[in-house]
Amino acid sequence: MRNQVNFLLAQATQFLQNNNLVSADLLLRQVLKASTNNSEALRLQAIILMQQGDPEGALLQIERAILADKKNGNAHSNKGNIQLSLNKPLDAIKSYKVAISLAPRNSEAHNNLGNAYQEISEYEEAVKCYLRALTITPNNYEFLCNLGNVYWKLGFLDQARAHYESAIAISPSHYESIYNLAHLDLTDFDFERGWMRYESRWLTRGDDRSTPLLTTRPIWDGGKRDGSLFIWAEQGVGDQILYASMFHELEAYPQKIIISVDKKLIPVFKRSFPSFDIIDRDSNILEEAYDEHLPMGSLGYFFRSKLEDFNQKIPYLNASKDMGESYVAKNRLGTNLLCGISWKSGRAKLGVKKSLPLIKLAPIICIDKIRFINLQYGSVDEEISSIQDDLGIAIENLSKIDLFDDIESALSYISLCDIVVTTSNVTAHLAGALGKETLLLAPLGHGKFWYWSDLNGKSLWYPTVKIFKQERPGDWLKPIEAIKIYLESRVGI
């Protein structure tokens, strides 16, 4: 009987590795009929539930596996994985530590523990875990990539690059490492290698990866010819605004240009790029409408291959000022500097690295001779009220304006500001595209995207954006103080 159970478990594991979940589950059910509390069968069923997108069910099943055999170290490690997927990193850490106590040379458990420490920004602990995992299994490219990731988050870009390159040397098609190197290349202004590696974005496992266009039409090779060229949207609204800085180069091409963008960008893009056909990214465009296509993020390969290419037209977005002018005519009094302020990013996972509580900006918003206007999208009324109650400072709050979806209004109010202070978010992209003087609070490491790499303190992509960088992960004190000093000099304090 035991031999038969072991055979079925081995077969089920093979099916699972080949992503044949149905066959794997059928075999595991046979095992559990013969051996009701078989811990390994229950563990594998939990993995199947995870792959089917049911982490809550997987957690219940892995608990059954552990109840059947408390010394099943793999089950404890799997439990940690499930807890991590449920955004319970502290619980996951406990599970991984149990797994390691049962099997100290379980390199996967050490690696997974490092992942959990990354989630709570305990980067030094994460480094220790990955180094232990690599001591046990030296040539694991996933471990090397993870160690590269944590070095990136710590701002140690050379170490990050070295570990990504080591991962690729072992597994030349490890696209996560290739894609991460693309970010580092573009950060270092190594555009030739960076854009080539950036194409690996379609092959990564990232949660925010865009869906590629399904078409039989060929990818555009950069040539000038008759016909229609479809430039299609990818990534988020801020990314689309960034890539739009290269749209004017397309005006030199004879093709009819069709560009898809997020719906909320359509009005401003139609006004700013009247010679192009601007459509909704969610519309179903027929293949007959175009001859060639290109994802928007690939424009850089053709138009931004060296520093000298960054002579783009600024501003390249045009605001409709009607609403904003009406507001200023009614409300703006005196000669105080009008400063727009934004402090949060809504981006999944990385948004927390790029955001900070409004109260941390107190040294800035307490400056005399400056009038602050809220440009932060989302639900922030409570934060603004707290600032007024605690500090006695009134921030103009456009509570009737949806700054998240109403891009037209956001642009209008940004255009009427004298200066903008913001973190890395859509507001920063809009202000940069308008050519507005902008003071950007940039995080260190992984949260700082390649396009915020500065040249002499200014953004290469948005020349009117000044970059104020963290020196340590999560520490905003120095960049906030630097902005305070700059603003005080602007108003003569």
ABEGO torsion letter per residue (X at the ends): XAAAAAAAAAAAAAAAAAGBAAAAAAAAAAAAAABAABAAAAAAAAAAAAAAGBAAAAAAAAAAAAAABAABAAAAAAAAAAAAAAGBAAAAAAAAAAAAAABAABAAAAAAAAAAAAAAGBAAAAAAAAAAAAAABAABAAAAAAAAAAAAAAGBAAAAAAAAAAAAAABAABAAAAAAAAAAAAAAGBAAAAAAAAAAAAABABAABBBBBBBABBBBAGBBBBEBBBBBBBEBAAAAAAAAAAAAAAAABABBBBBBBBAAAAAAAAAABAABBBBBAABBBBAAABABBBBAAAAAAAABABAAABABBOBABBBBAAAAAAAAAAABBEABBBBBBBABBABBGAAAAABBBAAAAAAAAABBGBBBBBABBEBAAAAAAAAAAAAGBBBBBBAABBAAABAAAAAAAAAABABBBBBBBAAAAAAAAAGBBBBBBBBBEAABBAAABBBGGBBAABAABBBBBBABBGBAAAAAAAAAAAAAAAAGX
